[in-house]
Amino acid sequence: MESSSTILTRLTPRVRGGWEAAAIKGLFAAPASFWSLGASASETLFDGGLRRATVRQYTAQFNADVATYRQTVLTAFQQVEDYIATVRVLSQQIERERAAVAAAQRFLDIATSRYQTGIDPYLNVITAQTTLLSDQQAEVTLRVNEMTAAVQLIQALGGGWDTGQLPSAADVATQRVAGQLERP
């Protein structure tokens, strides 16, 4: 191994005042390389499982996020199916209730006619009116439930309600006059 005085004698002055090694390979001798390599190897080998734990942590977080997303999607599908079924069932019930209202109206007409001819007492007319009113109230309740289920279905599908998107009363009146909207 060379002494420091030998290395200094091999250095030659540079133009700008520095030193340049004539034998540059001497600076990168085996002992210097070993200590340099040893430090970087220990850094990689002895991290105490930190990298593996970090990878496992991010993998677990990813799996949790995937499970949350799946649950959200499944809940959304379930809500949509539930509200579609609710709207369908309520529509069928409304049709049956319409038939009941029509039958109650016929019963009221018959009871009124029988009262006017003197065959039945007025109590039968009151009973028929009560039945008709009860059936009409049930139909209105079913319609409200159907409309509520329709709104919930729209919300489950990702829609929303914003009053800012509705046209103003003046716009509706102008469009109605222009014949662009159907009249109820």
GUMI-652752 format. One record per residue: x, z, y of N, C-alpha, C in turn; residue in one letter. Coordinates in pm, whole numbers, plus 50000, padded with zeros to 5 digits. Layout:
REM residues N
@neast = X nup = Z nnorth = Y caeast = X caup = Z canorth = Y ceast = X cup = Z cnorth = Y res = A
...
This chain:
REM residues 184
@neast = 50083 nup = 50000 nnorth = 49883 caeast = 50000 caup = 50000 canorth = 50000 ceast = 50088 cup = 50000 cnorth = 50123 res = M
@neast = 50042 nup = 49928 nnorth = 50220 caeast = 50123 caup = 49915 canorth = 50341 ceast = 50100 cup = 50031 cnorth = 50434 res = E
@neast = 50203 nup = 50064 nnorth = 50506 caeast = 50188 caup = 50172 canorth = 50603 ceast = 50129 cup = 50118 cnorth = 50731 res = S
@neast = 50088 nup = 50208 nnorth = 50815 caeast = 50025 caup = 50166 canorth = 50940 ceast = 50124 cup = 50097 cnorth = 51032 res = S
@neast = 50252 nup = 50132 nnorth = 51025 caeast = 50352 caup = 50067 canorth = 51110 ceast = 50372 cup = 49923 cnorth = 51066 res = S
@neast = 50362 nup = 49895 nnorth = 50936 caeast = 50377 caup = 49760 canorth = 50885 ceast = 50262 cup = 49672 cnorth = 50931 res = T
@neast = 50140 nup = 49729 nnorth = 50927 caeast = 50024 caup = 49653 canorth = 50971 ceast = 50035 cup = 49624 cnorth = 51120 res = I
@neast = 50085 nup = 49722 nnorth = 51197 caeast = 50098 caup = 49702 canorth = 51341 ceast = 50202 cup = 49595 cnorth = 51373 res = L
@neast = 50305 nup = 49584 nnorth = 51291 caeast = 50405 caup = 49481 canorth = 51316 ceast = 50351 cup = 49344 cnorth = 51287 res = T
@neast = 50252 nup = 49332 nnorth = 51200 caeast = 50193 caup = 49203 canorth = 51170 ceast = 50093 cup = 49159 cnorth = 51275 res = R
@neast = 50046 nup = 49251 nnorth = 51355 caeast = 49952 caup = 49216 canorth = 51459 ceast = 50024 cup = 49144 cnorth = 51571 res = L
@neast = 49964 nup = 49043 nnorth = 51618 caeast = 50025 caup = 48967 canorth = 51727 ceast = 49937 cup = 48979 cnorth = 51851 res = T
@neast = 49998 nup = 48976 nnorth = 51970 caeast = 49917 caup = 48989 canorth = 52091 ceast = 49826 cup = 48868 cnorth = 52109 res = P
@neast = 49705 nup = 48893 nnorth = 52152 caeast = 49608 caup = 48787 canorth = 52180 ceast = 49622 cup = 48745 cnorth = 52324 res = R
@neast = 49557 nup = 48639 nnorth = 52353 caeast = 49567 caup = 48585 canorth = 52488 ceast = 49501 cup = 48680 cnorth = 52587 res = V
@neast = 49395 nup = 48743 nnorth = 52549 caeast = 49320 caup = 48828 canorth = 52642 ceast = 49363 cup = 48974 cnorth = 52633 res = R
@neast = 49463 nup = 49006 nnorth = 52568 caeast = 49513 caup = 49142 canorth = 52566 ceast = 49480 cup = 49219 cnorth = 52440 res = G
@neast = 49408 nup = 49162 nnorth = 52342 caeast = 49373 caup = 49233 canorth = 52221 ceast = 49475 cup = 49205 cnorth = 52112 res = G
@neast = 49451 nup = 49255 nnorth = 51992 caeast = 49539 caup = 49232 canorth = 51879 ceast = 49465 cup = 49152 cnorth = 51774 res = W
@neast = 49533 nup = 49067 nnorth = 51704 caeast = 49476 caup = 48986 canorth = 51598 ceast = 49559 cup = 49010 cnorth = 51473 res = E
@neast = 49494 nup = 49035 nnorth = 51361 caeast = 49567 caup = 49065 canorth = 51238 ceast = 49615 cup = 48937 cnorth = 51175 res = A
@neast = 49739 nup = 48937 nnorth = 51136 caeast = 49795 caup = 48821 canorth = 51069 ceast = 49744 cup = 48818 cnorth = 50926 res = A
@neast = 49728 nup = 48932 nnorth = 50864 caeast = 49677 caup = 48940 canorth = 50728 ceast = 49542 cup = 49010 cnorth = 50733 res = A
@neast = 49443 nup = 48937 nnorth = 50763 caeast = 49309 caup = 48993 canorth = 50777 ceast = 49257 cup = 49047 cnorth = 50646 res = I
@neast = 49303 nup = 48990 nnorth = 50534 caeast = 49254 caup = 49036 canorth = 50405 ceast = 49297 cup = 49181 cnorth = 50377 res = K
@neast = 49398 nup = 49230 nnorth = 50445 caeast = 49442 caup = 49368 canorth = 50430 ceast = 49341 cup = 49466 cnorth = 50485 res = G
@neast = 49264 nup = 49424 nnorth = 50581 caeast = 49164 caup = 49513 canorth = 50639 ceast = 49048 cup = 49534 cnorth = 50542 res = L
@neast = 49024 nup = 49437 nnorth = 50455 caeast = 48914 caup = 49447 canorth = 50360 ceast = 48965 cup = 49474 cnorth = 50220 res = F
@neast = 49053 nup = 49564 nnorth = 50209 caeast = 49113 caup = 49599 canorth = 50079 ceast = 49010 cup = 49671 cnorth = 49993 res = A
@neast = 49041 nup = 49687 nnorth = 49865 caeast = 48948 caup = 49745 canorth = 49768 ceast = 48900 cup = 49885 cnorth = 49807 res = A
@neast = 48987 nup = 49975 nnorth = 49850 caeast = 48935 caup = 50109 canorth = 49883 ceast = 48833 cup = 50107 cnorth = 49996 res = P
@neast = 48854 nup = 50026 nnorth = 50096 caeast = 48760 caup = 50020 canorth = 50208 ceast = 48627 cup = 49961 cnorth = 50162 res = A
@neast = 48633 nup = 49858 nnorth = 50079 caeast = 48510 caup = 49798 canorth = 50027 ceast = 48434 cup = 49895 cnorth = 49939 res = S
@neast = 48503 nup = 49974 nnorth = 49858 caeast = 48437 caup = 50068 canorth = 49769 ceast = 48355 cup = 50168 cnorth = 49847 res = F
@neast = 48415 nup = 50227 nnorth = 49947 caeast = 48343 caup = 50328 canorth = 50024 ceast = 48226 cup = 50267 cnorth = 50100 res = W
@neast = 48241 nup = 50147 nnorth = 50146 caeast = 48132 caup = 50081 canorth = 50216 ceast = 48018 cup = 50050 cnorth = 50119 res = S
@neast = 48053 nup = 49998 nnorth = 50001 caeast = 47953 caup = 49965 canorth = 49900 ceast = 47890 cup = 50091 cnorth = 49845 res = L
@neast = 47967 nup = 50195 nnorth = 49827 caeast = 47915 caup = 50321 canorth = 49775 ceast = 47808 cup = 50379 cnorth = 49865 res = G
@neast = 47827 nup = 50373 nnorth = 49993 caeast = 47728 caup = 50429 canorth = 50085 ceast = 47597 cup = 50351 cnorth = 50078 res = A
@neast = 47604 nup = 50219 nnorth = 50073 caeast = 47480 caup = 50142 canorth = 50069 ceast = 47413 cup = 50153 cnorth = 49933 res = S
@neast = 47490 nup = 50170 nnorth = 49825 caeast = 47430 caup = 50184 canorth = 49692 ceast = 47359 cup = 50317 cnorth = 49681 res = A
@neast = 47417 nup = 50422 nnorth = 49734 caeast = 47352 caup = 50553 canorth = 49725 ceast = 47225 cup = 50554 cnorth = 49809 res = S
@neast = 47225 nup = 50481 nnorth = 49914 caeast = 47105 caup = 50472 canorth = 49998 ceast = 46990 cup = 50410 cnorth = 49919 res = E
@neast = 47016 nup = 50308 nnorth = 49841 caeast = 46914 caup = 50239 canorth = 49764 ceast = 46875 cup = 50317 cnorth = 49639 res = T
@neast = 46972 nup = 50374 nnorth = 49570 caeast = 46945 caup = 50439 canorth = 49442 ceast = 46883 cup = 50577 cnorth = 49455 res = L
@neast = 46918 nup = 50649 nnorth = 49554 caeast = 46876 caup = 50789 canorth = 49563 ceast = 46778 cup = 50810 cnorth = 49678 res = F
@neast = 46665 nup = 50743 nnorth = 49672 caeast = 46562 caup = 50765 canorth = 49775 ceast = 46459 cup = 50866 cnorth = 49729 res = D
@neast = 46479 nup = 50922 nnorth = 49610 caeast = 46391 caup = 51028 canorth = 49561 ceast = 46252 cup = 50978 cnorth = 49524 res = G
@neast = 46237 nup = 50850 nnorth = 49491 caeast = 46106 caup = 50796 canorth = 49452 ceast = 46015 cup = 50766 cnorth = 49570 res = G
@neast = 46072 nup = 50763 nnorth = 49691 caeast = 45991 caup = 50741 canorth = 49811 ceast = 45925 cup = 50604 cnorth = 49810 res = L
@neast = 46001 nup = 50502 nnorth = 49775 caeast = 45944 caup = 50366 canorth = 49775 ceast = 45832 cup = 50354 cnorth = 49672 res = R
@neast = 45855 nup = 50406 nnorth = 49554 caeast = 45753 caup = 50399 canorth = 49449 ceast = 45627 cup = 50475 cnorth = 49492 res = R
@neast = 45644 nup = 50591 nnorth = 49552 caeast = 45530 caup = 50670 canorth = 49599 ceast = 45456 cup = 50598 cnorth = 49711 res = A
@neast = 45531 nup = 50533 nnorth = 49799 caeast = 45468 caup = 50460 canorth = 49908 ceast = 45387 cup = 50342 cnorth = 49855 res = T
@neast = 45442 nup = 50271 nnorth = 49758 caeast = 45369 caup = 50159 canorth = 49696 ceast = 45243 cup = 50210 cnorth = 49629 res = V
@neast = 45254 nup = 50322 nnorth = 49557 caeast = 45136 caup = 50379 canorth = 49490 ceast = 45032 cup = 50424 cnorth = 49592 res = R
@neast = 45078 nup = 50479 nnorth = 49703 caeast = 44985 caup = 50523 canorth = 49807 ceast = 44907 cup = 50404 cnorth = 49863 res = Q
@neast = 44978 nup = 50297 nnorth = 49896 caeast = 44910 caup = 50179 canorth = 49952 ceast = 44821 cup = 50112 cnorth = 49848 res = Y
@neast = 44862 nup = 50114 nnorth = 49722 caeast = 44777 caup = 50058 canorth = 49615 ceast = 44649 cup = 50140 cnorth = 49602 res = T
@neast = 44662 nup = 50271 nnorth = 49605 caeast = 44544 caup = 50358 canorth = 49596 ceast = 44451 cup = 50337 cnorth = 49716 res = A
@neast = 44508 nup = 50323 nnorth = 49834 caeast = 44427 caup = 50299 canorth = 49954 ceast = 44355 cup = 50165 cnorth = 49944 res = Q
@neast = 44424 nup = 50065 nnorth = 49893 caeast = 44362 caup = 49933 canorth = 49874 ceast = 44246 cup = 49941 cnorth = 49775 res = F
@neast = 44269 nup = 50010 nnorth = 49662 caeast = 44163 caup = 50025 canorth = 49562 ceast = 44044 cup = 50101 cnorth = 49617 res = N
@neast = 44068 nup = 50202 nnorth = 49700 caeast = 43958 caup = 50277 canorth = 49762 ceast = 43880 cup = 50187 cnorth = 49858 res = A
@neast = 43951 nup = 50106 nnorth = 49935 caeast = 43884 caup = 50014 canorth = 50028 ceast = 43801 cup = 49911 cnorth = 49952 res = D
@neast = 43852 nup = 49861 nnorth = 49841 caeast = 43779 caup = 49765 canorth = 49759 ceast = 43653 cup = 49830 cnorth = 49702 res = V
@neast = 43665 nup = 49953 nnorth = 49654 caeast = 43548 caup = 50024 canorth = 49599 ceast = 43443 cup = 50049 cnorth = 49706 res = A
@neast = 43486 nup = 50085 nnorth = 49826 caeast = 43392 caup = 50106 canorth = 49937 ceast = 43322 cup = 49976 cnorth = 49973 res = T
@neast = 43397 nup = 49868 nnorth = 49977 caeast = 43337 caup = 49738 canorth = 50008 ceast = 43236 cup = 49698 cnorth = 49901 res = Y
@neast = 43272 nup = 49715 nnorth = 49774 caeast = 43179 caup = 49681 canorth = 49665 ceast = 43051 cup = 49762 cnorth = 49675 res = R
@neast = 43064 nup = 49892 nnorth = 49705 caeast = 42947 caup = 49978 canorth = 49716 ceast = 42860 cup = 49934 cnorth = 49832 res = Q
@neast = 42921 nup = 49895 nnorth = 49943 caeast = 42845 caup = 49848 canorth = 50058 ceast = 42769 cup = 49720 cnorth = 50025 res = T
@neast = 42834 nup = 49629 nnorth = 49957 caeast = 42769 caup = 49502 canorth = 49919 ceast = 42655 cup = 49528 cnorth = 49821 res = V
@neast = 42678 nup = 49613 nnorth = 49722 caeast = 42573 caup = 49645 canorth = 49625 ceast = 42454 cup = 49714 cnorth = 49691 res = L
@neast = 42481 nup = 49801 nnorth = 49785 caeast = 42373 caup = 49868 canorth = 49859 ceast = 42294 cup = 49767 cnorth = 49940 res = T
@neast = 42363 nup = 49673 nnorth = 50003 caeast = 42294 caup = 49570 canorth = 50082 ceast = 42206 cup = 49483 cnorth = 49992 res = A
@neast = 42259 nup = 49442 nnorth = 49876 caeast = 42177 caup = 49363 canorth = 49784 ceast = 42055 cup = 49441 cnorth = 49736 res = F
@neast = 42075 nup = 49568 nnorth = 49707 caeast = 41964 caup = 49652 canorth = 49661 ceast = 41857 cup = 49663 cnorth = 49769 res = Q
@neast = 41899 nup = 49684 nnorth = 49894 caeast = 41802 caup = 49694 canorth = 50003 ceast = 41725 cup = 49564 cnorth = 50020 res = Q
@neast = 41795 nup = 49452 nnorth = 50014 caeast = 41728 caup = 49323 canorth = 50029 ceast = 41625 cup = 49303 cnorth = 49918 res = V
@neast = 41665 nup = 49331 nnorth = 49795 caeast = 41571 caup = 49316 canorth = 49683 ceast = 41452 cup = 49410 cnorth = 49697 res = E
@neast = 41478 nup = 49534 nnorth = 49737 caeast = 41369 caup = 49630 canorth = 49755 ceast = 41270 cup = 49585 cnorth = 49861 res = D
@neast = 41320 nup = 49537 nnorth = 49974 caeast = 41230 caup = 49497 canorth = 50082 ceast = 41156 cup = 49368 cnorth = 50049 res = Y
@neast = 41220 nup = 49277 nnorth = 49976 caeast = 41150 caup = 49156 canorth = 49932 ceast = 41035 cup = 49194 cnorth = 49839 res = I
@neast = 41062 nup = 49284 nnorth = 49746 caeast = 40957 caup = 49330 canorth = 49654 ceast = 40847 cup = 49403 cnorth = 49730 res = A
@neast = 40884 nup = 49482 nnorth = 49828 caeast = 40785 caup = 49554 canorth = 49908 ceast = 40695 cup = 49459 cnorth = 49983 res = T
@neast = 40754 nup = 49358 nnorth = 50047 caeast = 40674 caup = 49260 canorth = 50120 ceast = 40581 cup = 49185 cnorth = 50026 res = V
@neast = 40629 nup = 49148 nnorth = 49908 caeast = 40547 caup = 49076 canorth = 49810 ceast = 40430 cup = 49162 cnorth = 49763 res = R
@neast = 40458 nup = 49286 nnorth = 49728 caeast = 40353 caup = 49377 canorth = 49678 ceast = 40252 cup = 49405 cnorth = 49788 res = V
@neast = 40298 nup = 49429 nnorth = 49909 caeast = 40205 caup = 49455 canorth = 50020 ceast = 40120 cup = 49334 cnorth = 50051 res = L
@neast = 40176 nup = 49214 nnorth = 50039 caeast = 40096 caup = 49092 canorth = 50061 ceast = 39984 cup = 49082 cnorth = 49958 res = S
@neast = 40015 nup = 49115 nnorth = 49834 caeast = 39912 caup = 49113 canorth = 49730 ceast = 39805 cup = 49220 cnorth = 49756 res = Q
@neast = 39847 nup = 49336 nnorth = 49800 caeast = 39752 caup = 49443 canorth = 49830 ceast = 39663 cup = 49405 cnorth = 49948 res = Q
@neast = 39720 nup = 49337 nnorth = 50047 caeast = 39642 caup = 49294 canorth = 50163 ceast = 39534 cup = 49195 cnorth = 50119 res = I
@neast = 39569 nup = 49105 nnorth = 50031 caeast = 39469 caup = 49009 canorth = 49981 ceast = 39355 cup = 49081 cnorth = 49909 res = E
@neast = 39388 nup = 49178 nnorth = 49827 caeast = 39284 caup = 49255 canorth = 49758 ceast = 39201 cup = 49335 cnorth = 49858 res = R
@neast = 39266 nup = 49390 nnorth = 49959 caeast = 39194 caup = 49468 canorth = 50059 ceast = 39103 cup = 49379 cnorth = 50144 res = E
@neast = 39147 nup = 49255 nnorth = 50170 caeast = 39059 caup = 49159 canorth = 50241 ceast = 38931 cup = 49135 cnorth = 50161 res = R
@neast = 38947 nup = 49121 nnorth = 50030 caeast = 38830 caup = 49102 canorth = 49945 ceast = 38740 cup = 49226 cnorth = 49950 res = A
@neast = 38801 nup = 49344 nnorth = 49953 caeast = 38722 caup = 49468 canorth = 49961 ceast = 38649 cup = 49477 cnorth = 50094 res = A
@neast = 38715 nup = 49435 nnorth = 50203 caeast = 38650 caup = 49436 canorth = 50335 ceast = 38533 cup = 49338 cnorth = 50335 res = V
@neast = 38552 nup = 49221 nnorth = 50278 caeast = 38442 caup = 49123 canorth = 50272 ceast = 38327 cup = 49177 cnorth = 50189 res = A
@neast = 38357 nup = 49243 nnorth = 50079 caeast = 38251 caup = 49302 canorth = 49996 ceast = 38180 cup = 49414 cnorth = 50070 res = A
@neast = 38257 nup = 49497 nnorth = 50143 caeast = 38195 caup = 49605 canorth = 50221 ceast = 38107 cup = 49549 cnorth = 50332 res = A
@neast = 38150 nup = 49436 nnorth = 50392 caeast = 38068 caup = 49373 canorth = 50496 ceast = 37937 cup = 49322 cnorth = 50436 res = Q
@neast = 37942 nup = 49261 nnorth = 50319 caeast = 37819 caup = 49215 canorth = 50251 ceast = 37729 cup = 49333 cnorth = 50218 res = R
@neast = 37790 nup = 49443 nnorth = 50171 caeast = 37713 caup = 49564 canorth = 50139 ceast = 37644 cup = 49617 cnorth = 50265 res = F
@neast = 37716 nup = 49616 nnorth = 50378 caeast = 37656 caup = 49661 canorth = 50504 ceast = 37541 cup = 49570 cnorth = 50545 res = L
@neast = 37559 nup = 49438 nnorth = 50531 caeast = 37452 caup = 49345 canorth = 50566 ceast = 37328 cup = 49369 cnorth = 50480 res = D
@neast = 37349 nup = 49388 nnorth = 50353 caeast = 37237 caup = 49413 canorth = 50261 ceast = 37170 cup = 49547 cnorth = 50293 res = I
@neast = 37252 nup = 49651 nnorth = 50318 caeast = 37195 caup = 49782 canorth = 50350 ceast = 37117 cup = 49778 cnorth = 50480 res = A
@neast = 37167 nup = 49703 nnorth = 50580 caeast = 37096 caup = 49691 canorth = 50707 ceast = 36964 cup = 49616 cnorth = 50687 res = T
@neast = 36967 nup = 49510 nnorth = 50610 caeast = 36844 caup = 49433 canorth = 50583 ceast = 36742 cup = 49519 cnorth = 50509 res = S
@neast = 36787 nup = 49596 nnorth = 50412 caeast = 36695 caup = 49680 canorth = 50335 ceast = 36638 cup = 49791 cnorth = 50423 res = R
@neast = 36720 nup = 49842 nnorth = 50516 caeast = 36669 caup = 49944 canorth = 50609 ceast = 36564 cup = 49884 cnorth = 50702 res = Y
@neast = 36594 nup = 49763 nnorth = 50755 caeast = 36501 caup = 49699 canorth = 50848 ceast = 36367 cup = 49665 cnorth = 50781 res = Q
@neast = 36368 nup = 49636 nnorth = 50654 caeast = 36243 caup = 49607 canorth = 50582 ceast = 36175 cup = 49735 cnorth = 50535 res = T
@neast = 36242 nup = 49848 nnorth = 50547 caeast = 36182 caup = 49975 canorth = 50512 ceast = 36202 cup = 50013 cnorth = 50368 res = G
@neast = 36286 nup = 49946 nnorth = 50295 caeast = 36307 caup = 49977 canorth = 50153 ceast = 36398 cup = 50099 cnorth = 50137 res = I
@neast = 36508 nup = 50106 nnorth = 50214 caeast = 36607 caup = 50212 canorth = 50201 ceast = 36611 cup = 50296 cnorth = 50328 res = D
@neast = 36661 nup = 50422 nnorth = 50315 caeast = 36678 caup = 50504 canorth = 50434 ceast = 36803 cup = 50462 cnorth = 50512 res = P
@neast = 36815 nup = 50514 nnorth = 50634 caeast = 36929 caup = 50479 canorth = 50719 ceast = 37059 cup = 50537 cnorth = 50664 res = Y
@neast = 37051 nup = 50634 nnorth = 50578 caeast = 37170 caup = 50693 canorth = 50517 ceast = 37250 cup = 50588 cnorth = 50441 res = L
@neast = 37185 nup = 50492 nnorth = 50379 caeast = 37255 caup = 50384 canorth = 50308 ceast = 37333 cup = 50295 cnorth = 50406 res = N
@neast = 37278 nup = 50273 nnorth = 50524 caeast = 37348 caup = 50194 canorth = 50627 ceast = 37472 cup = 50270 cnorth = 50674 res = V
@neast = 37457 nup = 50400 nnorth = 50696 caeast = 37573 caup = 50480 canorth = 50740 ceast = 37681 cup = 50480 cnorth = 50632 res = I
@neast = 37641 nup = 50492 nnorth = 50508 caeast = 37737 caup = 50489 canorth = 50397 ceast = 37809 cup = 50354 cnorth = 50393 res = T
@neast = 37736 nup = 50246 nnorth = 50412 caeast = 37795 caup = 50112 canorth = 50412 ceast = 37892 cup = 50096 cnorth = 50529 res = A
@neast = 37855 nup = 50149 nnorth = 50646 caeast = 37944 caup = 50141 canorth = 50763 ceast = 38072 cup = 50222 cnorth = 50739 res = Q
@neast = 38057 nup = 50338 nnorth = 50679 caeast = 38174 caup = 50423 canorth = 50648 ceast = 38267 cup = 50352 cnorth = 50550 res = T
@neast = 38208 nup = 50290 nnorth = 50449 caeast = 38288 caup = 50216 canorth = 50351 ceast = 38362 cup = 50101 cnorth = 50417 res = T
@neast = 38292 nup = 50025 nnorth = 50502 caeast = 38355 caup = 49912 canorth = 50572 ceast = 38468 cup = 49961 cnorth = 50662 res = L
@neast = 38445 nup = 50068 nnorth = 50736 caeast = 38548 caup = 50121 canorth = 50825 ceast = 38670 cup = 50168 cnorth = 50746 res = L
@neast = 38645 nup = 50235 nnorth = 50636 caeast = 38755 caup = 50282 canorth = 50552 ceast = 38837 cup = 50165 cnorth = 50498 res = S
@neast = 38771 nup = 50061 nnorth = 50452 caeast = 38843 caup = 49944 canorth = 50401 ceast = 38921 cup = 49873 cnorth = 50512 res = D
@neast = 38863 nup = 49864 nnorth = 50631 caeast = 38932 caup = 49800 canorth = 50744 ceast = 39056 cup = 49881 cnorth = 50783 res = Q
@neast = 39043 nup = 50013 nnorth = 50784 caeast = 39159 caup = 50098 canorth = 50815 ceast = 39270 cup = 50082 cnorth = 50710 res = Q
@neast = 39230 nup = 50073 nnorth = 50586 caeast = 39330 caup = 50054 canorth = 50479 ceast = 39400 cup = 49920 cnorth = 50495 res = A
@neast = 39326 nup = 49815 nnorth = 50533 caeast = 39387 caup = 49684 canorth = 50555 ceast = 39486 cup = 49687 cnorth = 50671 res = E
@neast = 39448 nup = 49754 nnorth = 50780 caeast = 39538 caup = 49765 canorth = 50895 ceast = 39665 cup = 49842 cnorth = 50857 res = V
@neast = 39649 nup = 49948 nnorth = 50781 caeast = 39766 caup = 50027 canorth = 50736 ceast = 39858 cup = 49941 cnorth = 50650 res = T
@neast = 39799 nup = 49863 nnorth = 50561 caeast = 39881 caup = 49774 canorth = 50477 ceast = 39953 cup = 49669 cnorth = 50561 res = L
@neast = 39887 nup = 49616 nnorth = 50662 caeast = 39952 caup = 49516 canorth = 50749 ceast = 40069 cup = 49578 cnorth = 50825 res = R
@neast = 40050 nup = 49699 nnorth = 50875 caeast = 40159 caup = 49768 canorth = 50946 ceast = 40276 cup = 49791 cnorth = 50850 res = V
@neast = 40246 nup = 49834 nnorth = 50728 caeast = 40353 caup = 49855 canorth = 50629 ceast = 40423 cup = 49725 cnorth = 50595 res = N
@neast = 40349 nup = 49615 nnorth = 50587 caeast = 40409 caup = 49485 canorth = 50558 ceast = 40501 cup = 49441 cnorth = 50672 res = E
@neast = 40456 nup = 49461 nnorth = 50794 caeast = 40540 caup = 49423 canorth = 50910 ceast = 40666 cup = 49510 cnorth = 50916 res = M
@neast = 40652 nup = 49637 nnorth = 50886 caeast = 40768 caup = 49726 canorth = 50885 ceast = 40868 cup = 49684 cnorth = 50777 res = T
@neast = 40816 nup = 49650 nnorth = 50660 caeast = 40904 caup = 49605 canorth = 50552 ceast = 40972 cup = 49473 cnorth = 50588 res = A
@neast = 40900 nup = 49384 nnorth = 50661 caeast = 40961 caup = 49257 canorth = 50702 ceast = 41075 cup = 49282 cnorth = 50801 res = A
@neast = 41055 nup = 49376 nnorth = 50891 caeast = 41162 caup = 49410 canorth = 50986 ceast = 41281 cup = 49471 cnorth = 50912 res = V
@neast = 41255 nup = 49559 nnorth = 50818 caeast = 41363 caup = 49620 canorth = 50740 ceast = 41436 cup = 49515 cnorth = 50657 res = Q
@neast = 41364 nup = 49416 nnorth = 50607 caeast = 41427 caup = 49307 canorth = 50532 ceast = 41521 cup = 49228 cnorth = 50623 res = L
@neast = 41475 nup = 49198 nnorth = 50741 caeast = 41559 caup = 49124 canorth = 50836 ceast = 41684 cup = 49205 cnorth = 50870 res = I
@neast = 41668 nup = 49334 nnorth = 50890 caeast = 41784 caup = 49418 canorth = 50919 ceast = 41879 cup = 49425 cnorth = 50800 res = Q
@neast = 41824 nup = 49432 nnorth = 50679 caeast = 41909 caup = 49437 canorth = 50559 ceast = 41985 cup = 49306 cnorth = 50540 res = A
@neast = 41927 nup = 49197 nnorth = 50587 caeast = 41995 caup = 49068 canorth = 50578 ceast = 42100 cup = 49051 cnorth = 50688 res = L
@neast = 42109 nup = 49148 nnorth = 50777 caeast = 42211 caup = 49143 canorth = 50880 ceast = 42158 cup = 49105 cnorth = 51016 res = G
@neast = 42028 nup = 49087 nnorth = 51027 caeast = 41969 caup = 49053 canorth = 51156 ceast = 41944 cup = 49177 cnorth = 51238 res = G
@neast = 41916 nup = 49154 nnorth = 51362 caeast = 41886 caup = 49266 canorth = 51450 ceast = 41782 cup = 49227 cnorth = 51552 res = G
@neast = 41742 nup = 49324 nnorth = 51626 caeast = 41643 caup = 49301 canorth = 51730 ceast = 41707 cup = 49336 cnorth = 51863 res = W
@neast = 41701 nup = 49241 nnorth = 51955 caeast = 41755 caup = 49263 canorth = 52089 ceast = 41653 cup = 49211 cnorth = 52188 res = D
@neast = 41600 nup = 49299 nnorth = 52271 caeast = 41497 caup = 49256 canorth = 52366 ceast = 41552 cup = 49159 cnorth = 52470 res = T
@neast = 41682 nup = 49156 nnorth = 52486 caeast = 41742 caup = 49062 canorth = 52580 ceast = 41728 cup = 48917 cnorth = 52534 res = G
@neast = 41705 nup = 48896 nnorth = 52404 caeast = 41690 caup = 48761 canorth = 52352 ceast = 41547 cup = 48709 cnorth = 52364 res = Q
@neast = 41454 nup = 48797 nnorth = 52397 caeast = 41314 caup = 48756 canorth = 52408 ceast = 41292 cup = 48684 cnorth = 52541 res = L
@neast = 41202 nup = 48585 nnorth = 52543 caeast = 41172 caup = 48519 canorth = 52669 ceast = 41088 cup = 48611 cnorth = 52757 res = P
@neast = 41097 nup = 48590 nnorth = 52887 caeast = 41018 caup = 48671 canorth = 52979 ceast = 40873 cup = 48624 cnorth = 52976 res = S
@neast = 40785 nup = 48704 nnorth = 53035 caeast = 40642 caup = 48668 canorth = 53038 ceast = 40621 cup = 48540 cnorth = 53117 res = A
@neast = 40698 nup = 48519 nnorth = 53223 caeast = 40685 caup = 48397 canorth = 53303 ceast = 40727 cup = 48275 cnorth = 53222 res = A
@neast = 40834 nup = 48288 nnorth = 53140 caeast = 40878 caup = 48177 canorth = 53055 ceast = 40771 cup = 48141 cnorth = 52952 res = D
@neast = 40709 nup = 48243 nnorth = 52894 caeast = 40606 caup = 48219 canorth = 52794 ceast = 40487 cup = 48151 cnorth = 52859 res = V
@neast = 40447 nup = 48198 nnorth = 52977 caeast = 40333 caup = 48137 canorth = 53047 ceast = 40364 cup = 47993 cnorth = 53085 res = A
@neast = 40486 nup = 47967 nnorth = 53129 caeast = 40525 caup = 47830 canorth = 53166 ceast = 40525 cup = 47740 cnorth = 53045 res = T
@neast = 40576 nup = 47786 nnorth = 52933 caeast = 40578 caup = 47706 canorth = 52812 ceast = 40438 cup = 47683 cnorth = 52758 res = Q
@neast = 40351 nup = 47782 nnorth = 52772 caeast = 40214 caup = 47768 canorth = 52723 ceast = 40141 cup = 47664 cnorth = 52807 res = R
@neast = 40164 nup = 47667 nnorth = 52938 caeast = 40101 caup = 47568 canorth = 53025 ceast = 40152 cup = 47430 cnorth = 52993 res = V
@neast = 40282 nup = 47420 nnorth = 52965 caeast = 40341 caup = 47289 canorth = 52935 ceast = 40301 cup = 47242 cnorth = 52796 res = A
@neast = 40235 nup = 47327 nnorth = 52718 caeast = 40190 caup = 47286 canorth = 52585 ceast = 40297 cup = 47295 cnorth = 52478 res = G
@neast = 40404 nup = 47370 nnorth = 52506 caeast = 40513 caup = 47379 canorth = 52409 ceast = 40487 cup = 47485 cnorth = 52304 res = Q
@neast = 40400 nup = 47581 nnorth = 52335 caeast = 40366 caup = 47686 canorth = 52239 ceast = 40225 cup = 47666 cnorth = 52188 res = L
@neast = 40203 nup = 47704 nnorth = 52064 caeast = 40068 caup = 47696 canorth = 52010 ceast = 39987 cup = 47812 cnorth = 52063 res = E
@neast = 39864 nup = 47789 nnorth = 52091 caeast = 39777 caup = 47897 canorth = 52133 ceast = 39720 cup = 47965 cnorth = 52011 res = R
@neast = 39712 nup = 48098 nnorth = 52017 caeast = 39660 caup = 48171 canorth = 51902 ceast = 39513 cup = 48149 cnorth = 51880 res = P
